[in-house]
């Protein structure tokens, strides 16, 4: 592999068959199979901070490095994904929405989804102590590229502070809601002091990537093990050229 595979999950659980919106659901049995396969295949599951070291050249690039990311911090992460991750000793990065801790995924109602519960601050602290990395997914889950610059800054900086207060620990990683980002959003993430930012561009992360616009691959409802393997090894298609910061 040419870099690190950052996989993107949303909800993991027991869901009815679905015809649409499949990208943000993963059946827990499939998830268990995927994790067992990563273990058997000798993949090295990294924390985001470890992946950053490899991408920066501060640590050797593992031949099969993977980062597991979970957007929105659903309670079903704790219920279904966490026990499976623990069984394998795998770390993960969970991105929480700071103003919605312990509430529900209310933004999903607009698209006709159910609005499942989101993890509370106490739950996030529990996971953080168990080695799960907690990152920010903004303060209120808005499309950043569609907001005014001041609002972007507020979403990015306020969520960092609120999550750091809730956890009593640094929050170094950001994930753009809906993958929506532009140069203003990327610069706001840089100014706020985050070390990484993840998008929904479908590629593996390489040392050439800006750490604040790292691509990811979504694992969705319809993905069999072969589908995940194929996505990891062959699907490498960014939808658009990366947002480039002026670097000093
Ligand atoms: Zn989200």
Boltz pocket constraint, residues with backbone or C-beta under 6 A from the ligand:
constraints:
  - pocket:
      binder: B
      contacts: [[A, 71], [A, 72], [A, 137], [A, 141], [A, 176], [A, 177], [A, 178]]
      max_distance: 6.0
